[in-house]
Amino acid sequence: MGYGAFMTVKNELPTPLQLFVEDTQCMYDGGQEGSNLSLFNDVVLQSNQILPASGRQYIEAKASGGCFLEPSSFTLNASNIGKVTIVESGNNYYANDNTNPDALSININNSGDQAVITVIVHM
């Protein structure tokens, strides 16, 4: 098992926003270890909608087997707005390669047992 995080995405745009998860490396998904990164893939968020609506979605990095010495990562693509790669390494998540930091605000708190990742898409 690796380091987990609770993730939320909020669309503050006046228009709908389509999200995609791309280039997933060494991340649990589909309910493995409770992680469901796919919740954020190929989904449309309406204006001012938060995903998940019920709170935060748990995601978890793999830190064993072939992923033991490799960083875990995925790219969140906010179509027509920008992309950001979220990386976990050494029990810390961080944002990397944000193609539009003026419109994609990434807040990552690694201070607890689980990280908290908040992505806000705005104008």
C-alpha positions as CSV (number, residue, x, y, z in Angstrom):
1,M,0.0,0.0,0.0
2,G,1.1,3.5,-0.7
3,Y,0.3,7.0,0.5
4,G,-3.4,8.0,0.0
5,A,-5.1,11.3,-0.6
6,F,-8.6,12.7,-0.5
7,M,-9.2,14.6,-3.8
8,T,-11.9,17.1,-4.8
9,V,-12.3,19.1,-8.1
10,K,-14.5,22.2,-8.3
11,N,-15.6,23.9,-11.5
12,E,-15.9,27.7,-10.9
13,L,-16.3,28.4,-14.6
14,P,-19.6,29.8,-15.9
15,T,-19.7,26.8,-18.3
16,P,-19.6,23.0,-18.1
17,L,-16.1,21.4,-17.8
18,Q,-15.0,18.0,-19.0
19,L,-12.3,16.2,-17.1
20,F,-10.1,13.3,-18.1
21,V,-7.5,11.3,-16.2
22,E,-4.5,10.5,-18.4
23,D,-1.0,8.9,-18.1
24,T,-1.7,7.0,-14.9
25,Q,1.4,5.5,-13.4
26,C,1.5,3.3,-10.3
27,M,-1.9,4.4,-8.9
28,Y,-4.6,2.1,-7.5
29,D,-8.0,2.5,-9.2
30,G,-11.4,0.9,-9.6
31,G,-11.8,0.2,-5.9
32,Q,-8.4,-1.3,-5.4
33,E,-7.3,-0.4,-1.8
34,G,-10.4,1.9,-1.8
35,S,-9.0,4.1,-4.5
36,N,-11.2,5.4,-7.3
37,L,-9.3,7.7,-9.5
38,S,-11.6,6.9,-12.4
39,L,-14.3,9.0,-10.8
40,F,-12.5,12.0,-12.4
41,N,-12.2,10.5,-15.8
42,D,-14.5,11.4,-18.7
43,V,-16.9,13.3,-16.6
44,V,-18.6,16.7,-17.1
45,L,-18.8,19.1,-14.2
46,Q,-21.5,21.8,-14.5
47,S,-20.8,25.3,-13.5
48,N,-20.0,25.5,-9.7
49,Q,-20.2,21.8,-9.3
50,I,-17.9,19.9,-7.0
51,L,-16.8,16.3,-7.6
52,P,-17.5,14.2,-5.7
53,A,-20.7,16.0,-4.6
54,S,-20.7,14.0,-1.3
55,G,-17.2,15.2,-0.2
56,R,-13.8,13.8,-1.1
57,Q,-12.7,10.8,-3.2
58,Y,-10.0,8.6,-1.9
59,I,-7.1,7.9,-4.2
60,E,-3.9,5.9,-3.4
61,A,-0.4,5.5,-4.9
62,K,1.1,2.1,-5.3
63,A,4.3,1.8,-3.4
64,S,5.1,-1.9,-3.8
65,G,6.2,-4.5,-6.4
66,G,7.3,-2.8,-9.6
67,C,6.2,0.6,-8.2
68,F,8.4,0.4,-5.1
69,L,11.1,2.7,-6.4
70,E,8.9,4.6,-8.9
71,P,6.9,7.8,-8.3
72,S,3.2,7.4,-8.7
73,S,1.4,10.0,-11.0
74,F,-1.5,10.9,-13.1
75,T,-2.5,13.9,-15.3
76,L,-5.8,15.7,-14.8
77,N,-6.9,17.2,-18.1
78,A,-9.5,20.0,-17.8
79,S,-10.3,20.0,-21.5
80,N,-9.7,23.3,-23.3
81,I,-8.4,24.8,-20.0
82,G,-5.2,23.0,-19.1
83,K,-3.5,20.0,-17.6
84,V,-1.7,19.3,-14.4
85,T,0.3,16.2,-13.3
86,I,-0.1,15.1,-9.7
87,V,2.9,13.1,-8.4
88,E,3.4,11.1,-5.2
89,S,6.9,10.4,-4.1
90,G,8.2,9.7,-0.6
91,N,4.8,10.0,0.9
92,N,4.2,13.5,-0.5
93,Y,2.0,14.6,-3.3
94,Y,2.9,17.6,-5.4
95,A,1.7,19.3,-8.6
96,N,4.0,19.2,-11.6
97,D,3.7,20.6,-15.2
98,N,0.6,22.8,-14.6
99,T,0.0,24.1,-18.2
100,N,-2.3,26.9,-17.0
101,P,-1.6,27.9,-13.4
102,D,-3.8,31.0,-13.8
103,A,-6.9,28.8,-14.3
104,L,-6.0,25.6,-12.5
105,S,-5.4,26.2,-8.8
106,I,-3.9,23.2,-7.0
107,N,-3.8,23.0,-3.2
108,I,-2.1,19.9,-1.7
109,N,-1.8,19.4,2.0
110,N,0.5,16.5,3.0
111,S,0.4,17.1,6.8
112,G,-2.1,14.3,7.8
113,D,-2.2,10.6,7.6
114,Q,-3.7,11.1,4.1
115,A,-3.0,14.0,1.8
116,V,-5.8,16.4,0.8
117,I,-5.8,17.5,-2.9
118,T,-8.1,20.3,-4.0
119,V,-8.3,21.3,-7.7
120,I,-10.2,24.5,-8.6
121,V,-10.8,25.4,-12.2
122,H,-11.6,29.1,-12.6
123,M,-11.2,32.1,-15.0
